[in-house]
Amino acid sequence: MNKRLIHGIHAVESAIRNDPDNIHHIWADTSKKNARLQRLIQKINASSLRIHPQTSVELTARVKTDKHQGIAAEYTDAKTYDSSFLFTMLDRLEEPPFLLVLDGVTDPHNLGACMRSAECAGVHAVIAPKDNSADLTPTARKVASGAAEVIPFIRVTNLNRTLQELKKAGVWLVGTSDKATQSIYETPLQGSLAIVMGAEGKGLRRLTEESCDFTSAIPMAGNVSSLNISVATGVFLFEAVRQRMA
């Protein structure tokens, strides 16, 4: 189990709501005039948790960023997930699985934004390779705005093997590529589905793309050739949501 420093109102509030037993220390600038922060401080004071008062400068020194919003916590990331958890989860689902696969997203800001979109879209789990991809750092957790404490983030040793096992389990793999001839709006995204997103700038790796059942693209009308990975992920996820609700 790894102890992490998490910061930001959303991240700390989500940890308190979903996993309070794994919070060890909380530091907050109790003098900060912010209504959201003050409501969270009141909630903490009414619980069994204790706040260690610190100035904003002290918090910045502790978490190595001034984007802490006046609060930070030491949190044990007790929930770890691997491929065995993934397939146990799939067996227990009472609805078609809806998964997001991130093939080598390395920027923690992008990972956090993808996690946030995935949780909002009702994705059951986010899957990524252990090597050459971002982990749920404090930055990623803050950007995820609480999603990292709710949705399973599954890191696998061999992504292509996991993709093949998903196919055997009846999950359709839709890869995303700007070279695809089929538009996202022409692609069926219902049923058992994993949307497979490529890395920033590089897109899907060759073996990953070959593992997909088919690829799809977002039509681009402007002069810029591609979207940021987290924006593209949101577009794909919510087109799938639209289709699955139809």
Helices and strands as residue ranges (DSSP letters): E 2-7, H 9-18, G 20-22, E 23-28, H 35-45, E 51-53, H 56-63, E 71-77, H 83-92, E 98-102, H 108-121, E 125-129, H 138-144, G 147-149, E 153-156, H 159-168, E 172-176, G 184-186, E 193-197, H 206-211, E 214-216, H 229-245
